Amino acid sequence: MPTGIYKRKSTQGFQKGHPPTKGSFKKGNMPWNKGKKQSEETKQKIKRAKNKFFANGGKPGNWKGGIRKFKCRDYERIFIRKPTHPFCRSNGYILRSHLVMEQMIGRYLRPEEVVHHINSDTLDDRPENLELFVNQREHLSLKTTSL
């Protein structure tokens, strides 16, 4: 193919380091409020919305304080956001029953240890309802003997 006979398209308005040319912006790229004045009423509404947002500590309105209820297999479990915990999940949440048990024994749980709910209600995380097992094997042996 011969070189030098084809014209190159001008991309000056879109190249890095070049200012955009006058016709390079399309209607869809314009800000929706360019050149429009806001009324005092609209400014007050925006101000109230910002104040409401920052009154909640800068959190969105649906923020529940870092507490979530998840359905794991057949059980519902409550997770609490603790991103600094050494055994938290990738999303920063850890089981509430594990946190309660850690407070009871005064140390972090080992990865192989299992927290058992005595009354089988996984949402009931009272200290008197929790029992600690050394591993899953011990936990399952309790389940088979109670059946």
Backbone as CSV, one residue per row, in Angstrom:
resi,resn,N_x,N_y,N_z,CA_x,CA_y,CA_z,C_x,C_y,C_z
1,MET,0.847,-1.171,0.000,0.000,0.000,0.000,0.897,1.240,0.000
2,PRO,0.686,2.169,-0.929,1.534,3.361,-0.967,1.302,4.241,0.253
3,THR,2.357,4.849,0.722,2.246,5.698,1.910,2.248,7.157,1.498
4,GLY,1.616,7.992,2.319,1.658,9.423,2.094,0.545,9.976,1.248
5,ILE,-0.333,9.132,0.682,-1.378,9.680,-0.175,-2.728,9.774,0.540
6,TYR,-2.810,9.190,1.743,-4.070,9.229,2.481,-4.064,10.400,3.443
7,LYS,-5.191,11.098,3.514,-5.294,12.236,4.427,-5.612,11.717,5.825
8,ARG,-5.000,12.311,6.771,-5.239,11.944,8.151,-6.379,12.785,8.693
9,LYS,-7.281,12.149,9.453,-8.380,12.900,10.051,-7.854,13.729,11.211
10,SER,-8.343,14.926,11.349,-7.907,15.815,12.421,-8.575,15.412,13.728
11,THR,-7.766,15.176,14.730,-8.294,14.835,16.060,-7.789,15.843,17.078
12,GLN,-7.520,17.051,16.628,-6.895,18.043,17.485,-7.707,18.307,18.753
13,GLY,-9.020,18.357,18.662,-9.842,18.675,19.820,-9.871,17.578,20.864
14,PHE,-9.458,16.371,20.526,-9.555,15.260,21.461,-8.193,14.720,21.881
15,GLN,-7.106,15.252,21.334,-5.792,14.758,21.709,-5.372,15.336,23.050
16,LYS,-4.565,14.571,23.736,-4.079,15.002,25.042,-3.195,16.235,24.870
17,GLY,-3.424,17.228,25.685,-2.603,18.421,25.643,-3.115,19.502,24.712
18,HIS,-4.135,19.213,23.910,-4.690,20.204,23.006,-6.019,20.705,23.551
19,PRO,-6.266,21.993,23.492,-7.562,22.490,23.940,-8.655,22.064,22.960
20,PRO,-9.865,21.798,23.456,-10.936,21.391,22.545,-11.314,22.529,21.605
21,THR,-11.606,22.157,20.380,-12.038,23.165,19.413,-13.491,23.511,19.663
22,LYS,-13.962,24.553,19.030,-15.308,25.057,19.282,-16.394,24.025,18.968
23,GLY,-16.249,23.239,17.929,-17.289,22.290,17.539,-17.059,20.880,18.067
24,SER,-16.083,20.695,18.993,-15.776,19.337,19.427,-16.750,18.807,20.481
25,PHE,-17.475,19.676,21.176,-18.459,19.214,22.162,-19.787,18.965,21.492
26,LYS,-20.384,17.838,21.834,-21.710,17.546,21.329,-22.720,17.926,22.390
27,LYS,-23.965,17.954,22.021,-25.014,18.364,22.949,-25.059,17.465,24.177
28,GLY,-24.822,16.162,24.024,-24.888,15.223,25.133,-23.766,15.404,26.140
29,ASN,-22.676,16.062,25.763,-21.543,16.232,26.661,-21.628,17.519,27.479
30,MET,-22.621,18.322,27.235,-22.751,19.592,27.953,-23.344,19.338,29.335
31,PRO,-22.888,20.057,30.355,-23.520,19.940,31.668,-24.973,20.386,31.581
32,TRP,-25.866,19.707,32.320,-27.294,19.990,32.206,-27.641,21.395,32.692
33,ASN,-26.828,21.945,33.585,-27.185,23.247,34.143,-26.274,24.371,33.667
34,LYS,-25.614,24.181,32.536,-24.692,25.209,32.050,-25.444,26.488,31.692
35,GLY,-25.064,27.557,32.337,-25.651,28.850,32.042,-27.003,29.086,32.688
36,LYS,-27.505,28.157,33.489,-28.813,28.329,34.124,-28.631,28.853,35.542
37,LYS,-29.488,29.724,35.943,-29.465,30.271,37.298,-30.428,29.478,38.163
38,GLN,-30.064,29.280,39.424,-30.937,28.579,40.355,-31.682,29.597,41.206
39,SER,-32.940,29.289,41.462,-33.732,30.176,42.310,-33.281,30.028,43.758
40,GLU,-33.652,30.973,44.589,-33.308,30.924,46.009,-33.926,29.696,46.672
41,GLU,-35.141,29.360,46.241,-35.828,28.197,46.808,-35.032,26.917,46.527
42,THR,-34.523,26.773,45.291,-33.738,25.601,44.920,-32.436,25.569,45.708
43,LYS,-31.799,26.704,45.883,-30.555,26.771,46.651,-30.790,26.338,48.093
44,GLN,-31.921,26.741,48.675,-32.252,26.360,50.046,-32.497,24.851,50.150
45,LYS,-33.168,24.267,49.138,-33.418,22.828,49.143,-32.099,22.055,49.097
46,ILE,-31.178,22.513,48.257,-29.874,21.857,48.143,-29.129,21.953,49.473
47,LYS,-29.202,23.107,50.096,-28.526,23.326,51.375,-29.092,22.401,52.456
48,ARG,-30.432,22.260,52.505,-31.071,21.379,53.499,-30.674,19.919,53.263
49,ALA,-30.610,19.511,51.993,-30.227,18.135,51.675,-28.794,17.865,52.114
50,LYS,-27.897,18.806,51.901,-26.503,18.647,52.326,-26.414,18.562,53.839
51,ASN,-27.176,19.408,54.540,-27.143,19.392,56.001,-27.666,18.069,56.542
52,LYS,-28.710,17.530,55.915,-29.279,16.253,56.340,-28.254,15.139,56.147
53,PHE,-27.510,15.203,55.042,-26.493,14.196,54.749,-25.394,14.242,55.802
54,PHE,-24.909,15.424,56.121,-23.810,15.534,57.070,-24.266,15.360,58.514
55,ALA,-25.567,15.499,58.784,-26.080,15.246,60.123,-25.966,13.768,60.461
56,ASN,-25.973,12.909,59.460,-25.851,11.473,59.648,-24.386,11.041,59.603
57,GLY,-23.473,11.956,59.807,-22.052,11.619,59.780,-21.517,11.394,58.384
58,GLY,-22.184,11.943,57.371,-21.724,11.770,56.007,-22.078,10.416,55.419
59,LYS,-22.968,9.695,56.089,-23.387,8.383,55.608,-24.700,8.518,54.845
60,PRO,-24.978,7.607,53.908,-26.256,7.653,53.204,-27.430,7.388,54.145
61,GLY,-28.613,7.732,53.707,-29.800,7.601,54.536,-30.144,6.178,54.902
62,ASN,-29.684,5.182,54.122,-30.001,3.790,54.421,-28.925,3.118,55.279
63,TRP,-27.988,3.877,55.841,-26.928,3.326,56.686,-27.527,2.860,58.006
64,LYS,-27.303,1.614,58.359,-27.884,1.019,59.562,-26.852,0.834,60.668
65,GLY,-25.783,1.593,60.629,-24.779,1.486,61.679,-23.853,0.304,61.519
66,GLY,-23.761,-0.270,60.336,-22.847,-1.378,60.086,-23.396,-2.725,60.498
67,ILE,-24.706,-2.851,60.659,-25.311,-4.128,61.037,-26.123,-4.644,59.857
68,ARG,-25.860,-5.899,59.462,-26.568,-6.497,58.328,-27.097,-7.866,58.720
69,LYS,-28.210,-8.218,58.144,-28.775,-9.550,58.352,-28.633,-10.307,57.035
70,PHE,-27.895,-11.417,57.075,-27.678,-12.234,55.890,-28.317,-13.591,56.077
71,LYS,-28.702,-14.194,54.990,-29.204,-15.564,55.042,-28.091,-16.464,54.519
72,CYS,-27.512,-17.273,55.402,-26.462,-18.216,55.048,-27.057,-19.613,55.101
73,ARG,-27.069,-20.284,54.012,-27.675,-21.619,53.918,-29.095,-21.571,54.443
74,ASP,-29.389,-22.282,55.534,-30.750,-22.312,56.075,-30.935,-21.334,57.226
75,TYR,-29.862,-20.705,57.660,-29.919,-19.862,58.850,-29.791,-18.391,58.495
76,GLU,-30.452,-17.560,59.276,-30.221,-16.116,59.180,-29.158,-15.766,60.202
77,ARG,-28.234,-14.921,59.816,-27.155,-14.522,60.710,-27.016,-13.012,60.682
78,ILE,-26.521,-12.459,61.772,-26.307,-11.012,61.863,-24.806,-10.758,61.815
79,PHE,-24.419,-9.882,60.895,-23.027,-9.500,60.732,-22.856,-8.045,61.142
80,ILE,-21.700,-7.733,61.695,-21.379,-6.363,62.109,-20.123,-5.933,61.372
81,ARG,-20.098,-4.688,60.930,-18.950,-4.173,60.184,-17.798,-3.851,61.125
82,LYS,-16.713,-4.588,60.977,-15.470,-4.379,61.730,-14.309,-4.629,60.781
83,PRO,-13.997,-3.665,59.903,-12.959,-3.921,58.892,-11.556,-4.115,59.475
84,THR,-11.336,-3.723,60.746,-10.007,-3.877,61.351,-9.844,-5.219,62.055
85,HIS,-10.902,-6.004,62.147,-10.827,-7.309,62.810,-9.976,-8.252,61.974
86,PRO,-9.076,-9.035,62.600,-8.189,-9.892,61.808,-8.897,-11.012,61.051
87,PHE,-10.100,-11.412,61.490,-10.789,-12.506,60.819,-12.071,-12.045,60.129
88,CYS,-12.162,-10.774,59.766,-13.359,-10.303,59.070,-13.346,-10.823,57.637
89,ARG,-14.509,-10.818,57.011,-14.612,-11.254,55.620,-14.083,-10.163,54.700
90,SER,-14.056,-10.434,53.416,-13.492,-9.475,52.466,-14.297,-8.181,52.414
91,ASN,-15.600,-8.235,52.790,-16.406,-7.019,52.798,-16.321,-6.264,54.122
92,GLY,-15.527,-6.757,55.087,-15.313,-6.055,56.354,-16.295,-6.431,57.443
93,TYR,-17.119,-7.455,57.244,-18.130,-7.849,58.224,-17.712,-9.142,58.928
94,ILE,-18.151,-9.289,60.187,-17.894,-10.489,60.974,-19.169,-10.863,61.714
95,LEU,-19.348,-12.142,62.017,-20.540,-12.604,62.720,-20.626,-11.985,64.109
96,ARG,-21.825,-11.553,64.478,-22.029,-10.948,65.795,-21.792,-11.972,66.900
97,SER,-22.170,-13.231,66.661,-21.954,-14.262,67.684,-20.458,-14.456,67.964
98,HIS,-19.613,-14.316,66.948,-18.172,-14.435,67.156,-17.660,-13.274,68.002
99,LEU,-18.168,-12.071,67.747,-17.736,-10.919,68.537,-18.152,-11.062,69.998
100,VAL,-19.373,-11.561,70.237,-19.851,-11.747,71.613,-19.000,-12.795,72.318
101,MET,-18.689,-13.895,71.640,-17.874,-14.955,72.232,-16.462,-14.455,72.517
102,GLU,-15.906,-13.660,71.616,-14.567,-13.097,71.837,-14.555,-12.196,73.059
103,GLN,-15.620,-11.430,73.262,-15.714,-10.596,74.461,-15.791,-11.457,75.710
104,MET,-16.518,-12.576,75.639,-16.665,-13.451,76.794,-15.334,-14.087,77.203
105,ILE,-14.574,-14.587,76.233,-13.334,-15.296,76.567,-12.118,-14.369,76.601
106,GLY,-12.257,-13.146,76.089,-11.174,-12.166,76.185,-10.062,-12.324,75.169
107,ARG,-10.294,-12.989,74.078,-9.297,-13.137,73.005,-10.020,-13.382,71.684
108,TYR,-9.251,-13.311,70.576,-9.826,-13.624,69.267,-10.068,-15.123,69.168
109,LEU,-11.098,-15.509,68.430,-11.338,-16.922,68.167,-10.312,-17.428,67.168
110,ARG,-9.933,-18.679,67.324,-9.053,-19.304,66.335,-9.905,-19.692,65.130
111,PRO,-9.313,-19.776,63.942,-10.107,-20.095,62.742,-10.851,-21.423,62.824
112,GLU,-10.319,-22.390,63.577,-10.973,-23.704,63.645,-12.072,-23.770,64.702
113,GLU,-12.157,-22.796,65.599,-13.164,-22.813,66.657,-14.553,-22.475,66.109
114,VAL,-15.586,-23.084,66.711,-16.960,-22.943,66.240,-17.824,-22.449,67.394
115,VAL,-18.683,-21.466,67.104,-19.630,-20.956,68.095,-20.973,-21.641,67.860
116,HIS,-21.514,-22.224,68.928,-22.778,-22.962,68.839,-23.867,-22.191,69.583
117,HIS,-25.067,-22.112,68.984,-26.226,-21.512,69.634,-27.008,-22.630,70.323
118,ILE,-27.141,-22.547,71.620,-27.753,-23.623,72.395,-29.213,-23.835,72.006
119,ASN,-29.978,-22.746,71.866,-31.402,-22.896,71.530,-31.654,-22.949,70.018
120,SER,-30.623,-23.080,69.214,-30.682,-23.203,67.746,-31.220,-21.964,67.038
121,ASP,-31.400,-20.863,67.749,-31.825,-19.605,67.134,-30.571,-18.790,66.839
122,THR,-30.195,-18.711,65.567,-28.935,-18.045,65.203,-28.994,-16.539,65.334
123,LEU,-30.184,-15.987,65.543,-30.293,-14.535,65.761,-30.178,-14.182,67.242
124,ASP,-30.209,-15.177,68.124,-30.125,-14.967,69.564,-28.664,-15.078,69.989
125,ASP,-27.987,-13.935,70.098,-26.555,-13.921,70.402,-26.271,-13.507,71.840
126,ARG,-27.156,-13.871,72.760,-26.905,-13.588,74.176,-25.764,-14.488,74.658
127,PRO,-24.922,-13.994,75.550,-23.785,-14.804,76.023,-24.204,-16.143,76.626
128,GLU,-25.341,-16.199,77.342,-25.765,-17.469,77.946,-26.290,-18.467,76.916
129,ASN,-26.514,-18.013,75.685,-26.999,-18.905,74.623,-25.865,-19.426,73.745
130,LEU,-24.649,-18.976,73.978,-23.524,-19.359,73.111,-22.606,-20.350,73.808
131,GLU,-22.068,-21.255,73.003,-21.133,-22.255,73.505,-20.004,-22.369,72.487
132,LEU,-18.781,-22.549,72.977,-17.612,-22.601,72.096,-17.115,-24.032,71.971
133,PHE,-16.872,-24.466,70.727,-16.307,-25.783,70.464,-14.941,-25.611,69.833
134,VAL,-14.051,-26.578,70.122,-12.673,-26.483,69.652,-12.583,-26.603,68.137
135,ASN,-13.459,-27.427,67.547,-13.457,-27.585,66.093,-14.838,-28.054,65.631
136,GLN,-15.007,-28.178,64.340,-16.293,-28.565,63.753,-16.650,-30.015,64.094
137,ARG,-15.661,-30.849,64.265,-15.912,-32.253,64.591,-16.622,-32.385,65.939
138,GLU,-16.137,-31.641,66.941,-16.771,-31.642,68.266,-18.196,-31.093,68.175
139,HIS,-18.358,-30.072,67.387,-19.672,-29.450,67.218,-20.652,-30.438,66.588
140,LEU,-20.229,-31.147,65.560,-21.101,-32.130,64.911,-21.400,-33.320,65.809
141,SER,-20.448,-33.709,66.674,-20.701,-34.821,67.575,-21.797,-34.463,68.579
142,LEU,-21.889,-33.198,68.970,-22.972,-32.760,69.857,-24.305,-32.854,69.130
143,LYS,-24.329,-32.455,67.856,-25.572,-32.479,67.074,-26.076,-33.919,66.888
144,THR,-25.165,-34.855,66.630,-25.597,-36.234,66.395,-26.081,-36.892,67.681
145,THR,-25.483,-36.558,68.825,-25.943,-37.164,70.082,-27.276,-36.595,70.543
146,SER,-27.570,-35.328,70.168,-28.821,-34.718,70.611,-30.003,-35.146,69.747
147,LEU,-29.740,-35.728,68.560,-30.836,-36.192,67.699,-31.306,-37.505,68.146
